[in-house]
Amino acid sequence: MANENSRSPRAAKWRSHALNLLLIVAIVAGVRAWQQRDMVSGAALPLQGVTLAGLPYKLPAKPAQPVLVHFWAVWCPVCRAEQSAIADIAHDHPDVITVAMQSGTQEEVLRYMREHGLAFPVVNDPDGSIARAWGVHAVPASFIISPDGQIRFVEVGYTTGIGIRLRLWLAGI
């Protein structure tokens, strides 16, 4: 009898932990769904512009390999935490384009890139029109486009470099 009583509080404690975990998962899922509510899915939208380096950029309709389209902003602290991972991926993976959303003029974004030692391709989106077209309300936001031109993964918020690389790999198989 004593053994049964000692298990009952333990079981109640585990049930309580399981319910708390379930509640946290539900809240996180709800926040993610709300953040991604307007983000495009299916076929990737056209994306073209001139990079800060002065080179024309046009997202291919059917890229040869997966493409990372990454929205960020100079005023975003989470974007700053992710910048070195994006730079490393862009260094290793040629099909990366980033969009500086509502971050100022070309010169201001270039200055920010120089001051932070960043080297990845950037299309400036000073008025947020590209971000609006893609349904981006919060940054950082990443889209992984597979070789068939379909958006395979959408992420809002901090994502690790390993997570992005894994998604790029999965989109290519």
Summary of the structure (lengths in Angstrom):
residues: 173
radius of gyration: 20.5
end to end distance: 57.4
largest distance: 79.0
contacts: 496
relative contact order: 0.18
helix: 45%
strand: 21%
